[in-house]
Amino acid sequence: MDDRESRRAYWGANVRLLTALLLVWGLVSFGCSILLADWLNGVRLWGSGYKLGFWFAQQGSIYVFVGLIFVYARRMHRLDKKHGVAEDDDE
Amino acid sequence: MSVTAWTFVIVGLSFALYIGIAIRSRARSTGEFYVAGKGVSPLANGLATAADWMSAASFIGMAGSISFLGYGASVYLMGWTGGYVLLALLLAPYLRKFGKFTVPDFVGDRYASQVARIVAVVCAIFVSFTYVAGQMRGVGIVFSRFLEVDVTLGVIIGMGVVFFYAVLGGMKGITYTQVAQYCVLIFAYMVPAIFLSIMMVDNPIPQIGLGGKLAESGTFLLDKLDGLHEELGFSSYTAAGGSMIDMLCITAALMVGTAGLPHVIVRFYTVPKVRDARLSAGYALFFIAILYTTAPAIAAFARTNLIETVKDQPYEDAPAWFTNWEKTGLIKFEDKNGDGKIQYTGPASKIENELTLDRDIIVLANPEIARLPNWVVGLVAAGGLAAALSTAAGLLLVVSTAVSHDLLKRALRPGISEKGELLAARCTAAVAVVVAGLLGIWPPDYVAATVSFAFGLAASSFFPILIMGIFSKRMNAPGAVAGMVVGITFTASYIIYFKFVNPDPSLWWFGISPRGIGTIGMLLNFAVAIPISRLTAPPSQEIQDMIEDIRIPKGAGEAHEISA
């Protein structure tokens, strides 16, 4: 594949991936923890004293953030390899 | 052993550890001084970033804020963690690939503009100094409360320790010291939390315990707390409340500001590869999340404990910790109705409140309130010091790098030798430590008022031009400079007007508080920068090639220069 073409495909895939991940990021923080918090507070996290909106705001959103970064790191590593732009390829 | 003796022993041992590490990892080149020779593993960098990030405010103040604000304090929890997602996805890998030493380096090179570089340097120094003064103050306070020494002496001891490892070791020394400091601070934070969780809800994991049932009564802890709040006339602990648009804006400003703070960004220059920068951000947030998800648990445990201990109790029977902390002024009791009992009530109650509590009390007095052993108190002191010192050291390094590298080498005296630059870096670090110490001993009034706005200012200035510098090849210097100037001027004016000139919340635009206005400033920055860049000439081919290059990880090592 042409080098320029490959780089463009790589960048496009990167932007698509991070858009999707940032949507999740916004959904759990601005969505579940603030905009929908009142509504979600009507439900409880199974078997616990946590109201769901409160749980998202003080626990859940943070767990999701950590997960998002690791998913991104993994996915990008695979993309790097696929498009031949990984650092190890030099060696 | 007494509390003071334990504190001396534990704090002394932790200081000896930091200095020992500093001696082992002395910096020998500017590369080692600024970015630890780019040889830090992603895991170690994650630990160091976590310690760097979590300041005295996170360690001492966070749980206290949650304890008093309940759901409303979630903005800090989400704001200061969600920013790492932005950092990992939008900035860290590309800035690592760019491969120079500092944020002003990137701004100056990407926009080929000395003006942009100098503006960035000034912003970096201003933000860092405001922050560091607060840390030094934190060091002094921990010393004075736990070791009963004068605040001034406390600050001087703290300065001495930071001086030693920051000036000698540079980024290399700081990094490995921060790894140790993270271990100390997280241990100190978790031990009382786990004890409390076992005692109150019979579950060793505080994050689960917070949602658990109280061991003695069998009701859910959070329901109990909501009930107590209602009974005493405080607003509900768990229910969503307050202005939604303001909450959205504050959360966004804190997130974006976090991603734009220079002392956090610079940590991602220290790892060997682009891949490591991504992974390292994940580790950093994981280690931060351990403390940030425990804080809400400590907050609720301590709040319940505190209310139950003091509610309608005769003042004479108040426990020893109550009278001890009264001496420090963190607890104030005034028997307004003269019945000899402590009435602690909220704004909605008919009974007048007699008790004033400082937020810091939640973490500082927690071990005593829960009647934990004396060594735990000493541990908390060492943890608070670790949090304050690690953040101070990271910020001081940004200041010294900004002066010796960005100002001296890249702007004023390009011909300076490697040795000369290293010496200049050490001298500025030394001067910065002294200045920070003085600011800690005599804090100017503006420090406390501005430190919480640093995020809004970083959000409205740095963040947009960094993002557009990477994601838009069309963005050019006139657009970036105009955006930065409009963003920061708008944000600073709004803050100054509503904080100092006319502090009347009813006049806030759309109900947005000064803490959240950085979000609007950031949007304005984008809105100005994009059209202006489209109306002016695009960046040169050379710069467009550079952007192409930072977008792919391949060849990361090559961009790295140690000396000129």
Interface residues (C-beta under 8 A of the other chain):
Chain A: R7 Y10 W11 N14 V15 L18 L21 L22 W25 S29 F30 S33 I34 L35 A37 D38 N41 L45 S48 G49 Y50 K51 G53 F54 W55 A57 Q58 Q59 S61 I62 Y63 F65 V66 L68 I69 F70 Y72 A73 M76 H77 D80 G84 V85 A86 E87 D89 D90
Chain B: I66 Y71 S74 L77 M78 T81 G82 Y84 V85 A88 L89 L90 P93 Q207 I208 L210 G211 G212 K213 F220 L221 L222 D223 T238 A239 A240 M244 M247 L248 T251 A252 M255 K273 V274 R275 R278 L279 A281 G282 L285 F286 A289 Y292 T293 P296 F471 E548 R551 I552 P553 K554 G555 A556 G557
